[in-house]
Amino acid sequence: MSKSILFIAPSNSTHSLKWINYTFKNKKYNLVWVSFYQKGDNIDIPYGISYYELKSFNPISVLIKLKSILVKHSIELVHLHYIGKTSYLLLFLGIKKLIISPWGSDIKFLSNNFLKKHIVKKLLEKATLITVDASFIGDLVKSLTTENIRIERINFGTDTDFFQVNNLTKKTGKFRIVSLRNLEKIYSINTIIEALSLLEEKNNISLDIYGYGSEEENLKSLVNEYKLESQVHFKGKYQYKDLPKILNTYDLYISSSKSDAGLAASTSEAMACGVICISADNSENKFWMDDQCGFLFKTQSSNDLVLKIKTVISSNVETLNTIKINARKKVLKYNSYKNEMKKMNHFYKDFLIDEN
């Protein structure tokens, strides 16, 4: 008889879908998916997965529903992705086997919130296994807990069959830059806009900004202030299925985030497509850009970003192609979706072995 796994993961995120999809295709488990968020437009729930959206503001109602789901589906293992919103309700459930995969922001920004820090600590100490996608996140988890909890490195991974290199030749015409991080302060998109304003050759450069968020109007005002309306275009949301095609139309990808956990998904996807990458020098980005795999700039320094953009523009085709090849190789070696999910499935198998 198949074992049952309950995933508690936001269904507005492709990270959740990728993880669940791989496990579902395994066909060894019955999967149940609970989301505390509304399903994203680009998320298709696979047929055969029992899916529930628990968006009520009444915690008692959500707790009762969670308990009924555990009983109805005979859940033997719960995997919690992203410690947020109503995740604390798991503290009131008799879950014997719990895996937690905290996202970077769950752990990194707790110092000024005593209550959230206490809740996260209690949840982590309830876990049978904690997976992290960056070594320093693992260290933070250890510092939060007093229990001897098992921590394993599992990256979110990139599907390198889906994200492929289109070509290795430098494109002609206008130099095209893309940003794929959302329009929130943490991603510091203003740094890219400010850098573009400082480039002497900006008339021959275009910047497409994808994503959405609370900073959109401020960023558009900044573009107007610098008179960059003809160079900068806000593209809004994109369909994930179109992302490889989108990436392969650009000469340069820039991630200006003030902080990451592991390698940002969009950075890894750009590397897998052979797009030259420039990333802010924080978190673990030095590891990913090392060995001629890309470029780093000082976080939030538009002047340093200008220097790196100029370096890319002035580099010859052979140098750029070497960087593209190296970047894809690094993703294949350290951030392959299939390899990372295989590791995860070994843990599922270990935790769900029949006890009789």
C-alpha positions in Angstrom: 0.0 0.0 0.0 1.3 3.5 -1.0 2.4 5.8 1.8 1.0 9.3 2.1 2.9 12.5 2.2 1.4 15.9 3.0 3.2 18.9 1.5 2.4 22.2 3.1 3.8 24.6 0.5 2.7 27.9 -1.1 0.9 27.2 -4.4 1.8 30.6 -5.8 5.4 29.4 -6.2 7.0 27.3 -8.9 9.6 26.1 -6.3 6.7 24.2 -4.6 5.4 22.8 -7.9 8.8 21.6 -9.0 9.5 19.7 -5.8 6.0 18.2 -5.6 6.0 17.3 -9.3 9.2 15.2 -9.0 7.9 13.3 -6.0 4.5 12.7 -7.7 6.1 11.3 -10.8 7.9 8.8 -8.6 4.5 7.1 -8.3 5.5 5.5 -4.9 3.5 7.9 -2.7 0.0 9.4 -2.4 0.5 13.1 -2.3 -1.6 15.7 -0.6 -0.9 19.4 -1.0 -2.0 22.1 1.4 -1.4 25.8 0.6 -2.1 28.8 2.8 -2.0 31.0 -0.3 -4.1 31.3 -3.4 -2.9 29.2 -6.3 -0.8 31.1 -8.8 -2.0 31.6 -12.4 1.0 29.7 -13.7 0.6 26.7 -11.4 -1.2 23.6 -12.7 -2.0 21.1 -9.9 -1.1 17.6 -11.3 -4.1 15.3 -11.7 -4.1 12.7 -8.9 -2.8 15.0 -6.2 -5.3 16.0 -3.5 -5.1 19.8 -3.2 -6.5 22.1 -0.5 -6.3 25.9 -0.1 -6.7 26.9 3.5 -6.9 30.7 3.4 -9.2 31.3 6.3 -8.2 34.0 8.8 -9.7 31.9 11.6 -6.8 29.7 13.0 -9.2 27.3 14.7 -11.0 26.6 11.4 -7.7 26.0 9.7 -6.4 23.8 12.5 -9.6 21.6 12.4 -9.3 21.3 8.6 -5.6 20.3 8.9 -6.5 17.6 11.4 -9.2 16.3 9.2 -6.8 16.1 6.2 -4.2 14.2 8.3 -6.9 11.6 9.3 -8.7 11.4 5.9 -5.5 10.7 4.0 -3.7 8.7 6.6 -0.7 11.0 6.4 2.5 9.5 7.6 5.0 12.2 6.7 4.5 16.0 6.5 6.9 18.2 4.5 6.7 21.9 5.4 8.1 24.4 2.8 8.4 28.0 3.9 7.8 28.8 7.6 5.3 31.6 7.3 1.7 32.6 7.7 -0.2 29.9 9.6 2.6 27.3 9.7 2.7 27.7 13.5 -0.5 25.6 13.7 1.7 22.5 13.1 2.8 22.9 16.7 -0.7 21.8 17.8 -0.8 18.7 15.6 0.5 15.2 16.6 2.9 14.9 13.7 5.4 12.1 14.2 7.5 12.6 11.1 8.1 16.2 9.9 10.5 17.5 7.3 11.0 21.3 7.2 12.6 23.1 4.3 12.8 26.8 5.4 13.3 29.4 2.8 16.1 31.9 3.4 13.9 34.8 4.6 12.3 32.4 7.2 15.6 32.2 9.0 17.7 35.3 8.1 15.4 38.1 9.3 14.3 36.9 12.8 16.5 39.0 15.1 14.0 41.8 15.6 10.9 39.7 16.0 11.0 37.8 19.3 7.6 36.0 18.8 8.3 34.8 15.2 11.8 33.7 16.3 10.3 31.7 19.2 7.7 30.1 16.8 10.3 29.2 14.2 12.5 27.7 16.9 9.7 25.5 18.2 8.8 24.3 14.7 12.4 23.5 13.8 12.8 21.5 17.1 9.7 19.5 16.1 11.3 18.4 12.8 12.7 14.9 12.1 14.8 16.5 9.3 15.6 20.0 8.2 16.9 20.7 4.6 18.7 23.9 3.7 19.9 25.2 0.4 22.9 27.2 1.8 25.5 26.2 4.3 25.1 29.5 6.3 21.4 28.8 6.6 22.3 25.5 8.2 24.5 27.3 10.7 21.7 29.8 11.5 19.3 26.8 12.0 21.8 25.3 14.5 22.1 28.6 16.3 18.3 28.8 16.7 17.8 25.3 18.2 18.9 23.5 21.3 18.1 20.0 20.0 20.5 17.8 18.0 18.5 18.1 14.8 19.5 16.4 11.5 20.3 19.0 8.8 21.0 18.1 5.2 21.9 20.3 2.2 19.3 20.0 -0.6 19.2 22.7 -3.2 16.0 23.6 -5.0 17.8 22.8 -8.3 17.4 23.7 -11.9 15.9 21.5 -14.6 18.9 21.6 -17.0 16.9 19.7 -19.7 14.4 22.5 -19.7 16.9 25.3 -19.4 19.3 24.8 -22.3 21.9 26.9 -24.0 20.5 28.3 -27.3 23.8 29.5 -28.8 27.2 30.6 -27.7 27.7 33.6 -30.0 27.6 37.2 -28.8 24.4 38.8 -30.2 24.7 41.8 -32.5 22.8 45.1 -32.3 21.6 46.6 -29.0 23.1 45.1 -25.8 20.2 43.5 -23.9 20.0 43.2 -20.1 17.4 41.4 -18.1 16.3 41.4 -14.5 13.9 38.7 -13.2 13.8 39.4 -9.5 10.5 40.8 -8.1 10.0 44.5 -7.5 10.6 44.6 -3.8 13.2 46.5 -1.8 15.1 43.4 -0.9 15.9 42.9 -4.6 17.3 46.4 -5.1 16.3 46.8 -8.7 17.0 50.5 -8.3 20.7 49.7 -8.3 20.4 48.3 -11.9 18.5 51.4 -13.1 21.0 53.7 -11.4 23.9 51.8 -13.0 22.3 52.1 -16.5 22.0 55.9 -16.0 25.8 56.1 -15.4 26.8 54.2 -18.5 28.1 56.5 -21.3 26.9 54.0 -24.0 23.4 53.6 -22.5 21.7 54.5 -25.7 23.0 51.2 -27.1 21.7 49.2 -24.1 18.2 48.1 -23.2 17.0 46.8 -19.8 13.9 44.6 -19.4 12.6 44.3 -15.9 10.3 41.3 -15.3 8.4 40.7 -12.1 6.0 42.6 -9.9 5.8 44.1 -6.4 5.3 47.0 -4.1 8.2 49.0 -5.5 6.9 49.2 -9.1 5.7 52.8 -9.1 8.9 54.0 -7.3 11.1 52.2 -9.9 9.1 53.7 -12.8 9.5 57.2 -11.2 13.2 56.5 -11.0 13.3 55.6 -14.7 11.5 58.9 -15.5 13.9 60.8 -13.3 16.9 59.5 -15.2 15.1 59.9 -18.5 15.6 56.2 -19.4 12.1 55.6 -20.7 13.4 54.5 -24.1 16.0 52.1 -22.5 14.0 50.5 -19.6 10.9 48.4 -20.1 8.8 46.9 -17.3 7.6 43.5 -18.6 5.5 42.3 -15.7 4.8 38.7 -15.0 6.0 35.9 -17.3 4.9 32.4 -17.9 7.4 30.0 -16.5 7.1 27.7 -19.5 8.4 30.7 -21.6 11.4 31.4 -19.4 14.1 29.5 -21.4 13.0 31.3 -24.6 13.0 34.7 -22.7 16.5 34.2 -21.2 18.1 33.2 -24.5 17.2 36.6 -26.1 19.5 38.5 -23.7 23.2 39.2 -23.5 23.3 39.7 -19.7 21.3 38.8 -16.6 21.7 40.8 -13.4 20.6 39.9 -9.9 20.9 42.9 -7.6 19.3 41.3 -4.5 20.6 42.6 -1.1 20.5 39.0 0.2 19.9 35.5 -1.0 19.8 32.1 0.7 21.3 29.6 -1.8 21.6 30.4 -5.4 18.6 32.3 -6.7 16.5 30.2 -9.0 16.5 32.8 -11.8 20.3 33.1 -11.6 20.7 29.4 -11.8 18.3 29.2 -14.8 20.2 32.0 -16.6 23.5 30.2 -16.0 22.0 26.9 -17.3 20.9 28.8 -20.5 24.4 30.2 -21.0 23.5 33.8 -20.3 26.3 35.9 -18.8 25.4 36.6 -15.1 26.3 39.5 -12.8 25.3 39.0 -9.2 25.5 41.1 -6.0 28.4 39.8 -3.8 26.5 38.5 -0.8 25.3 35.2 0.7 26.8 32.2 -1.3 27.0 34.0 -4.7 30.8 34.1 -4.6 30.9 30.3 -4.9 28.5 30.3 -7.9 30.3 33.0 -9.8 33.8 31.8 -9.1 35.9 29.8 -11.6 35.0 32.1 -14.5 31.3 31.4 -14.2 30.1 35.0 -13.9 30.8 38.3 -12.3 30.2 39.8 -8.8 29.6 43.4 -7.9 29.5 45.1 -4.4 26.0 44.8 -3.1 23.9 48.0 -3.8 26.9 49.7 -5.5 25.7 51.0 -8.8 29.2 52.3 -9.6 30.7 48.9 -9.2 27.9 47.4 -11.2 28.8 49.8 -14.0 32.3 48.5 -14.1 31.2 44.9 -14.3 28.7 45.7 -17.1 31.5 47.5 -19.0 33.7 44.4 -18.5 31.1 42.2 -20.1 30.4 44.5 -23.0 34.2 44.8 -23.8 34.9 41.1 -23.5 35.6 39.1 -26.6 33.4 36.3 -27.9 35.8 33.6 -26.8 36.0 34.8 -23.2 32.2 35.1 -23.0 31.7 31.7 -24.4 34.1 30.2 -21.8 32.1 31.8 -19.0 28.8 30.5 -20.4 30.1 27.0 -20.7 31.7 27.1 -17.2 28.4 28.5 -15.7 26.3 25.7 -17.1 28.8 23.1 -16.0 28.6 24.4 -12.4 24.8 24.2 -12.4 25.0 20.7 -13.7 27.4 19.7 -11.0 26.0 21.4 -8.0 22.4 22.5 -8.7 20.8 19.9 -11.0 17.1 19.5 -10.2 17.1 15.8 -10.9 20.2 15.1 -8.7 18.8 17.2 -5.8 15.4 15.6 -5.9 16.9 12.1 -6.0 18.7 12.9 -2.7 15.4 14.1 -1.3 13.5 11.0 -2.3 16.1 8.8 -0.5 15.0 10.6 2.7 11.3 10.1 2.0 12.1 6.4 1.4 14.0 6.1 4.7 11.3 7.8 6.7 8.5 5.8 5.1 9.9 2.3 5.4 7.4 -0.2 6.8 8.1 -0.7 10.5 6.7 -4.3 10.5 
